[in-house]
Amino acid sequence: MAESKTDEAAPLHVVVFPWLAFGHIIPFLELSEHLARRGHFVTFVSAPRNLARLRPVLPELKPRIRLAPLPLPEVDGLPAGAESTADVPPEKVELLKVAFDGLAGPFAAFLADACAAAGGEGHPKKPDWIVPDFAHHWLPPIADEHKVPCALFLIFPAALLAFIGPKALNEAHPRAAAEDFMVPPPWIPSPSPIAYRRHEAEWLVQASCRPNISGASDMERFWKTLELCPLVACRCSREVDGSLCDLLDELHGKPFLPSGLLAPYDAARAAAGGDDDEETAGLLRWLDAQPARSVLYVAFGSEAPLAPEQVAALALGLGLVGVRFLWALRRPVGEDPPELPEGFEARVAGRGVVRVGWVPQVRVLAHAAVGGFFTHAGMSSLAESFLFGHPLVMLPLFADQGLTARLMAERRVGVEVPWRVDGGRAFASEDVAAAVRQVMVGEEEREVFRRNAEELKEVLWDTARQERYIDELVEHLLVQRRADS
């Protein structure tokens, strides 16, 4: 039976359910807000403490975004209260996956209730779509029992999704050793910089390709979830990711729709204001006293702590080059703050500030004194940096970061710090200093990096183009709903 015009125009009810990492949760929230701005209703599912730690939803969107907590089951060895990767050291993330898989039953009950009680419009309406993440291999069969389709949302850049490729191509071209991941796969057109360094490839094999204590590898989770979802959206854009966006449809044999980069525009626009604690206010006052574009902001994300020898090499490198810097140094979960080399803070006093703990990253990047970003090249951080046109010094640590760094270096948006010890965790302080010098000191090269970074700023602030990606995604969701009715 064909839908009436009223049904055709009825808003969607979409259930979104990200993996338990804030690097995933925040892009899912950005996507949810984009859907809500278009008049659709979102039920946002996560563990209770994760929902409590979300930034506030804009007041005008709150009526359309409902938070639905699902408590995690207890798992032996998982710290009490741990609900995200930010709550556990890297070696315990696999226990978080065990707890996450324990949400299959509670989610099935949640969805059964949502479908049984369905009526009217908005949140009481039966869900039209469920939007899971890469790890939800158990979710699509639950959704299928209730005839609710799934649209997989992947926060990974197009480079990683192309590099991984579909299961069939991996079976035709098996990759098991680290060396297999240190060259571009045969399905990516040549020449291509998309390949891992040895330490990155060894991490990938150990962390993603082999089954962990949950019984499934990350790669198996991804391929199974992908197989069972008829539609895929990924956080990429043709202006930044290039032809890789369109390659994904061809490789995987189903629609891969770019969502745009989902940059935090609201936070960027509001960056000049805010109620600050005294420590944050002190940081901003220090930035106020620095010359324009003179400060290098140094931060490596919330997921992977630096090893002590890496902290030392970074500190010594920053000391050698002599530029102004603000370093947001993460405290590893359950550990003391990282130790800086003896006398380091005294030697850099006046030109360098180290803050252990959280820093309001968008506000810092927005400050006129900041002229470069020393980053792990995670996509969320890069999207924030692109909004302000900062050239990059890149030190990728794991996952997709190395592939992204290679593409940004090829695009001449910045430089990557080389790793000296093949297969080790070492980079030299001299190489840190050389990379920082290229981006922050050398006039000719620095200008090239700035110009290219400014081009990316223009791309991201072409909000009409970025919004069209969301419009096209929503149109696919509406068209498929009509086809399924």
N, C-alpha and C positions, 0 to 999 in steps of 0.2 A: 504494500500500500504506500503510495507516494505521500511525502510530508506536505502538510498545508504550508502556506506562506508564513503563518504564525509559528509553526514548528521549525521551519527553516531558519527563522530569525531568532529562535529561542537561544539564550546563552548556554554555553557549555558548562558542565560540571566536571572538573578535572581533578583527579587525585594524584598528587605528586609525592614521591617517596625516594629521597636521596640516600646514598650510602652514608655511613656514619663518620664523615670527615667534613670539617667546615670548609675545606677547599671544594667540596661537592655541594654542601648544604647551601652556601651563599649563592652560587650560580642558580640553583634550583629556586631559591627565594626570588632572585632577580627575574627569572622566567615567570614565576607565579605573579609577580607584580605587573609584568607586561600583559599577561592574560587578564588580570583584574582590571587594568586600565581600559581594556577593550570590552568590558562589561561581562566577562565570564567569571565563574565561581571556582575557587580552588580550595581543596582540602589538603593541607600540608601535613604529612605524616613523618614523625621521627620520635626518638626517645625523649622523655620529659625534660631532662636537663638540657638537651640540645635545643629544644623549643624555647626554654627559659632564657637561653643565652643568645638567641637571635637578636639582631638589631631590631628596633621597633619598625613595624610596618607603617607606611604613611597613613595618617588618619583617614584620608578619603578612600583608601583601599581596604581598610580593616573589615568593613562589612562583607567584602567578597573573598577574604582569605581566612579560612577557619583552620586553626591548629588542632591536630589530632594526635595526642600522645599515645605511644605504645611502649610500655615498660619492657626493658630487656630482661630476659631470664638470667638468673645467677649462673655463673660458670666458674668452676674451680680454677683458681689462679688469676682470674680477672679481678683487678682491684674494685672494691666496693665503690659504686657511684660512677664507674667508667662507662661512658656512653658514646665517646667519639675517639678518634685517633689522637686528638689533643690530650686525652686523659691517660694515655698509656705510652710506655717506651716502644720503639719499633718492634722489638722482639715479641711483644704481646699483642700485636695487631691481629695475629691469627686467632687468638682467643676471642677478640671482639667479633671476628667473623663467625665463630661458633655461636656466640650470643645472638648475633644478627640472624643467623639461620633459624634460631629458636623463635623468631617473630613470625614464622610462616603460619603457625596456628592462630595466634592473635590477629594477624592481618586477615586471615580467612574469615574469622568471626566478625571482624570489623566490616569487611566487604559484604558479607551475608546480611548483616544488620542494615547496612546502607542501601542494599538492593531491596530488602523486604519492606523497609519503611518508606520507600521512595514514593514521592508524590509532590505535585506542585513544581515550582521552579527554584533555582538557586541550590543551596546546600542540601535541602531535603530531596532534591531530584536524584534519581539513580545516576551514578557516575557514567559519563559518556566515554571517558578515557581514563586509563591509569598510566602515569609516566614514571616508570622505574629507572634505576641506575644500572651500571654494568654488573653489579654483584647479585642481582635479584633473580637468579636462575630458577628459583622455586615459585616466583610470583605469577608469571604468565599462565601456568596451568590453573592456578586459583582463579584468576580473572576470567579464564575461558569457561569455567563452570558457571559463571554468572553472565556470560555473553558480553563482557566488557573488554574492548580491545586495548592493547598496550602500545604506547609510543615510547620507545627507548630514548632517553635523553643522555647524551655523552658529553661530559665537560672537557674531554680530552681534545687537543688540537687535531686538525686534519692530518698533520704529519704523522702522529702516532697511529691513528686509525688506518692510514694507508700502509704504514710500516708493518703493523701487525697483520693486516690482511684477513681474509676469510679463512675459515677452517679448511675448506677444500684446497685452497692454494698452499696452505701450510702442510697439508698431507702430501701434496704433489711435490713440494720442495721442503722437506723436513729441516727444521732448525732445532738443535738440542744443545750444542756447545756455545760458549760465549762468542767464539770466533764467527759463528753463523750470523750473529747480530751486529757484527762490526763492518758489514758491507750492506749496501742497499739491496732489498729483495728484488728478484727478477721482474716483479710485476710493476715496479715503479720506473717510469721512463728515465733513461740516462741522458746526460750526467745528473747526479743528484747528491747533495751533501747529507742526505738523510741516512745516518748510520750512527751506531753507538761507539763510544770509546770503551776500552776494555773494562774499566771499573764499573761503568754503567751497564754494560752487557752482562757482566757477572751478577750484578744486582738483579737484573731482569730475569735471568735464568733461575736464580735462587728464589726470588720473591714472587714471581708471576707465572712462571712456566711449570713449576713443580707443585704437586698437591701439598697443602699445609695441614695443620691439625684439624681443620674443618672438613677435610676429605676432598676438597676441590681446589684446583689452582685458580688463580685469578683469570687466566686465559680461558679455562673451561667455563667459568662463570660468564664471562663476556660472550663467548661464542654461543652458549646455550641460550642466554637471554636474547641475544641478537637474532638467533634463528626463530624464536617464538614471537617476535614483535614485527608486525607488518610495516611499521613506519619508524624511522630513526631521525632524531634531530641531534645536531652536534654544534658545540660552541665554536664556530669558525665563521669566517667571512671570506668571500672571494678577493676582497681588496687586501687582506692580510695573508691569507693562506694560499691564494692563487689557484692554479689549476688542480691542486690536490682536492679541493672541495668537490669538483665534478668527477674526479677519478673514483671517489668513494661509491657513488651509485653503480658505476660499472663494475667495480671489484666485488661488491657485496650483493648485487642483483636485486636491490630494493631501494626505495627512495631514502636518500640521506639529505635532509634539509638543513642548511645553515641557519642558525638562530641569531647570527651576529655574535659579537664578543660579550654582550651583556655587561658592558662596563658600568661601574657605579656612578651614573650621571648625577643622581640626586646628592650623593655624598660629595662629589666634586663641586657641585654648585654651592653646597653649604659649607665648603671647607674653610671659609674665612671666619666662621663663627663657632660657637659651642661653649659649653660649660666645662672647664678643665680643672683637674686636680692640680695641686701646686707643682708637682714634678713635670706634668705636661706643659703647664703654663711657663715653667722655667725653660724647657726645651724651646718653646716657640719664641720666648724672649731672646734666647741665644741666637736663634735663626734670624730674628729681626735685626740683630746687630752685625750680621755678616753681609758682605757685598753680594750683589745680584749674581746668580748662577755660579757661585763659587764653592758650594758645599756638595759633597758626594754623600748621598744617603745610602747606607749599607744595611741590608736586611735580607734574610734567607728563608722566609716563610715560617710556617708554624708546624710543619710536619716532620722535618728531618733535622735533628740537632747536629751541630758540628762537633767532630771529635776534638779532643784537647790539642792535638798537634795541628789541626786545621785552624783553630782559633789563634794559636801562636803564629802560624804562617801569615794569616790575614793581618794580625796586629803588626807584625814586623814589616810587612809590605806597606801598610798604610803609614807606618812611621818613616819608611824610606822615601816615600814620594813627596811628602810635605804638603799635601792638599788639605783643605778643611773637610771634615767629615762628621756625620752623625750616624752612629752604629747602634741599631736595635739588635741586641744580642740575646738570643733566646736561652732561657733556662731549661735544660732537659727535665722531663717529667720525673719527679721524685728525687732529683739530685741537687747538689749545691750549684750555685752560679759557676759558669766556666771561668777558669783562671786565666787572666791576662799575663803576659810576660812581666816580670818584675820591673817596676819603674816606668811601664808603658804610659800610664795615664799622666804621670808627671811630665814625661817627655813631650806629650802632645797637648798639654794643657793650653787652653786658649784657642787652639785650632781644631781640636777633636773632642767629641763627647761620646761616651759609651753609656747606653741605658740598657740595663738588664731587665727584660720583661717587655710588656706590651707598649707599642708606640702607635699613635693614630696615623697610620701610614698615608691615607689619602690626604690628610691635612698637611703632612710633611711634604709630600710630593707636590702639593699645590703651592708651597711657599716659594716666593720669588728668589730666595737665597739658594735654593736647590738647583744644581746644574747637571746632575748625573745620578744614575741609580746603579748601585752594585748589588746584583740580584742573582737568585738561583734560577731565574728564567721560568718560574711557574706562570701559567697563563693568567691567573687572576692578578698577580702582581704586575705582569706586563701590561695587561689591559688598563690597570690603574696608571701605570707610567705613561702609556701612550696618550692618555687624556691630557697630559701636561708637556708632551714633546721632549722627554728626557732621553739622551743617549745612554747606552747601557754598557756596564762592565758585567760580564756574566760568568758565574761559577755554578754550572748545573750539578746537581747532586744525585738525582735518581729519577725514575719514571720517564715522563715525556720531556723533561727539562733539557736534556742534551740535544734532542732532535730540534726543539724550538730554538735553542741557542745557536745551533749550526745555521738554521734558516735566517735568524736575525743577523748573524755575522755576515752571511752571504749578501744580505740586503744592505749591509753597511750601516746598521743602526747602532752598532757597538762592536766590542771585541770580547772574545772568550779567553779566560785564564787557562793556559794549558796545564795538564797534569803530567808531572815528570816521571813518576814511577809507574810503569806499565802494570796494571792489575792491582796497584796499591791505592792508598788513600792520600797520596802526597801531592802537593803543589808547592812551588817554591815562593818564598816571600819576594824574591827578585822578579818573578813573573807576575805576581800581584801588582807590584809597583809599576812594572812596564805597562800592564794593561790599563791601570788607572791613569798613568801619565798620558797614554794615547788619547783617552777620552776626555780628560780634564785639563791637560796642559798644552799638548802639541797643537799649535794654532791651525795648521792646514787640515790635518786629519780630524781634529776636533770639530771643525766647521762642517766637514762632510757628514759626520755622525749626527750633528745637531740638525742639519738640513733634512736628512732622511728621517730623523725622529719627528721633526715638525710635519713631514708629509703624513706620517701615521696619525699624528694629532688631528690633522685635517680630515683624515678618513673617519676617525672615531666621532668627531664632532659633526660629521654629516649624518645627523641623527635621523633624517628622513630616510636615508639608505639603510641604516641599521634597523629602523622601525619596519621597513618593508620586509626584511627577513622574518620578523615576527608575524606580520600580516600574512605572508605566504604560508607560514607554518599553520597559523590558525585556519586559513582557508582549506588546507589539506585536512585538518581535523573535522571541519564542518562538512566538507564534501564526503569524507569517508563515513561520517555519521549518517548522512542522507543515503549513501549507498547501502549501508548496513540495515537501514530501517525497513 
